[in-house]
Amino acid sequence: MRIFIAGVDGYLGWPLSMYLTARGHEVAGADCYHRRDWVAEMGSQSATPIRRMTERLQAFRENFGTNLQFIRGDMTDYNFVWNFFRAFQPEAIVHLAEMPSAPYSMIDVHHSAFTHTNNLLGTINILHAMRDVSPESHLVKLGTMGEYGTPNIDIPEGFFEIEYRGRKEILPFPKRAGSWYHQTKVHDTNNIMFACRIWSLRSTDIMQGVVFGTRIDEMGDDERLLTRFDFDQSFGTAINRFCAQSVIGMPLSPFGKGHQKRGFLPLRDSMQCLTLAIENPPEAKEYRVFNQFEEVYDLTELAVKVQKVAGDLGLTVDVRNLENPRLEPEEHYYNPDHQHLLDLGYDPTRDMEAELKIMLKDLIKYKHRIQARSHALIPDIRWDGSRKKVTYLK
Amino acid sequence: MRIFIAGVDGYLGWPLSMYLTARGHEVAGADCYHRRDWVAEMGSQSATPIRRMTERLQAFRENFGTNLQFIRGDMTDYNFVWNFFRAFQPEAIVHLAEMPSAPYSMIDVHHSAFTHTNNLLGTINILHAMRDVSPESHLVKLGTMGEYGTPNIDIPEGFFEIEYRGRKEILPFPKRAGSWYHQTKVHDTNNIMFACRIWSLRSTDIMQGVVFGTRIDEMGDDERLLTRFDFDQSFGTAINRFCAQSVIGMPLSPFGKGHQKRGFLPLRDSMQCLTLAIENPPEAKEYRVFNQFEEVYDLTELAVKVQKVAGDLGLTVDVRNLENPRLEPEEHYYNPDHQHLLDLGYDPTRDMEAELKIMLKDLIKYKHRIQARSHALIPDIRWDGSRKKVTYLK
C-alpha cells in the first residue's frame, strides 16, 4: 500500500516508516521538525542521539534498499498537504503530526493556543485533502486513552448503546480530558467523526495508551536508525521517565498518591497495532475506534516494576513520590475495553520485564546524555498556570 | 454589575448592551467588525440600515444618558483581552464574538480553519484572562442547540445520569454537531467545562435555539439603535429568511423535506434569558448549561405560520421547498429539555404571531434593501464542498 506518515521524524513515526517498509509497503513521510524544537525548549534532548534527517534517510536507504520519500513541510499549511496528497495518492494516512504533550499545552495561553491551531488545523487539512484528492484513502489518526478521562463506569471503544428515559440510542462515549493537549485530541475526534459522516471518508481513531521502549527489531544494530527517547517533563512518558531516572540513580517519581491507572504498550506493539489498522481498513463512511494498549497498570506498581528490573541490572534506585503538578484524580475506577485490535489479530508482547530490560540496557549507553539534562526530569509546569519545581512528598 | 460584551456590534450584542444598560448595569463592549465583513463577503447586507459604530455610540449616549465603553479589538489577540480585563475588571463576560454561521464554515478548508481559530482562540483567551485577572467573574457563553444534533433520545440540559454495565455516572451529553461551525461550539463547550474544573472558574453555557426578531423595546423609535437583520444564506436564520422572503414576494423555502425541528425564541426573550443568567451567576467551579428556546417547531410549520401572518398584512407568498444544500436528517425525533431558565423566572413571549407581525412591519420599510440583495437568499454553499445554487424541488 502507499502509506503517508505525517510526523515521520517523531518517536512513533520514524520506527513506523521502517516497520512498514520492511513489510513491503511504499512509505512517504513529512515533518517540519517541531518535536526537536519543543524538546529543546524544555531544556532537554533525546536520550538516544538522533541524527539529522539527511543522515537518517541515508541510513534508511542503506538498510532497506529503498528511499523513504521525505519532504519537509508543515501539516497546518493546506497547500503543502494538498500538493503532497495529489502527488503521492496515499491509500493510508497515519497522522502523527500533532503536539503530543499535556504539560507543554498547559504552560500558558500561547502554548494552549499553539496546541489548538497545530493539532486541529493539521487534522482539518488532512480531512479536506482526503475529500478533494484521495476520497478512498484511510486516515489512521493517533488519539489517546486520555480523551476518555477516568469515568466511574467502563470505557467502551468509542461508542456505546444507552437507554435514556425509555428510548435507546448508540452514541459516542462522552469525553472528559485532563489537559489542553488532551482536549485537542477530543476536538479532533469530533471533527473526524463528522467528516466521515458527511463526506463518506473512512478513519480509524486510535485511543493509544502510554507507549514505552527504545527500539524495534527493524533497526538492527545501526545506531543511526534509533528513534528518539524523551525523558523531560513534557515529552517523556511516565514509564520512559522512570527508566531514565533508573539509569542515573535518581528516585523514580510517581506524582501525588501515584495510583493513577493507565493503559500501556511497548513500542513494538504500537507498530504492530498501527499496521493492523492500516492493513485492515474500514468501509467508506466508517469511523471506528480502537483502544490501543496491552495492560492497565497503576503508576506506583509500574515504578516498582522498573525498580526491580533496574535492580537486576545492578542499578539501585528508590521510588519517591513527587508533588503532583497536575490536577487529576490520583485514585479512580478504570476499566477500558480493548477488544477490537485483538479481534484483528493483535498478539501482545506480554513480557513487560523483558522489554524494560532492553530499554535499560540501551539507555545505559547514553547515561551521560540523560545526566546532562537531569533537571528536565523534575516538572515545574503546573496545571494552575504557575511555573515552579515540584518537591518530593517525603 | 460590570458586564463585558465581546461581539457588541452583532445581532445579539448590540441590543444586549442597551437592555443591560437600561437595567442599570455598567456595560463595556469590544468588536472588530468581522460580522460586517462576512456578510459583505456573502454579497449581502443587513436589511436594517446599520450605522457605523461611532454613530451607534452617539445614539446610545443620547438615549441612555451614559457611554457604552467600547473598544475596537479582536478576541483572538490575548494582549487585547488581558488588558481589557485588567482595566475593566468584569463581573460577567458575555461571549458573542464568534463566527456564528454553519454555511460560512462549510465553504472550504480556509473557512473551516478560520472558524476554528477565531472561535476556539477567542474562548481560550477569555478563559486564561479570567484565570489571571478576574477569577471571580462569570462567563456567559453562547453555544447552540445545534451542538446536540438530533439524537433519537431526549436531550437533557448538558448532563445526564446513565447506567452502563451496572455502574452509574453523570456525564456530559454526547454531542453530534452538523457543521464545522457547530463543531467549534462543541469544542468550546469541552474547553470551558475543563477550565471550570481545573481553575474553579464559573460559566453558563447557553445552548440557544434559533433567534428571530428585529427589535427590543429599549430601541424606542430611534432608527440608529436598530440591530442588524441578516437574511443571506450564511448569516440569516431560517425564520429571518422566511420573513425577508415574504416582504419581497419570494417563496418561503424550507430545505429538503422541511421537517427539521428546531427550538426558537424571539430576540426579546434572548435578552431576558441572557440577563437571567448574568444576574444569577453560578458558584465557583460550576459549569452549567441552559437550553435556551421557547418552543420547538418543524420548519415547514414555521414557514406556514410566517405565510399566514404575511397574508394578514397583505403580502401573498407561497411555500416552496428548495433542494437541501446541507447533509442533515430532514425528519427526526426531537425532544430537548428547557427547564433551567424557567426555574430562574424566564417568562416566555408566547405569541409568536404578534412578534412576526412586528418583524414584518419593520422589514416592509426596508424592502428595497432586501430586494437589492435577493440573490443572497438562495444558497449555493453545499455540505459536499461544491458551490452551486440549489433549485426548487417542484
Interface residues (C-beta under 8 A of the other chain):
Chain A: Y78 D108 V109 H110 S112 A113 H116 T117 L120 L121 I124 N125 H128 R131 D132 P151 N152 I153 D154 F160 I162 Y164 R165 R167 K168 E169 L171 P172 F173 P174 K175 R176 A177 G178 W180 Q183 V186 H187 N190 N191 M193 F194 R197 I198 W199 L327 Y333 W383 D384 G385
Chain B: Y78 D108 V109 H110 S112 A113 H116 T117 L120 L121 I124 N125 H128 R131 D132 P151 N152 I153 D154 F160 I162 Y164 R165 R167 K168 E169 L171 P172 F173 P174 K175 R176 A177 G178 W180 Q183 V186 H187 N190 N191 M193 F194 R197 I198 W199 L327 Y333 W383 D384 G385
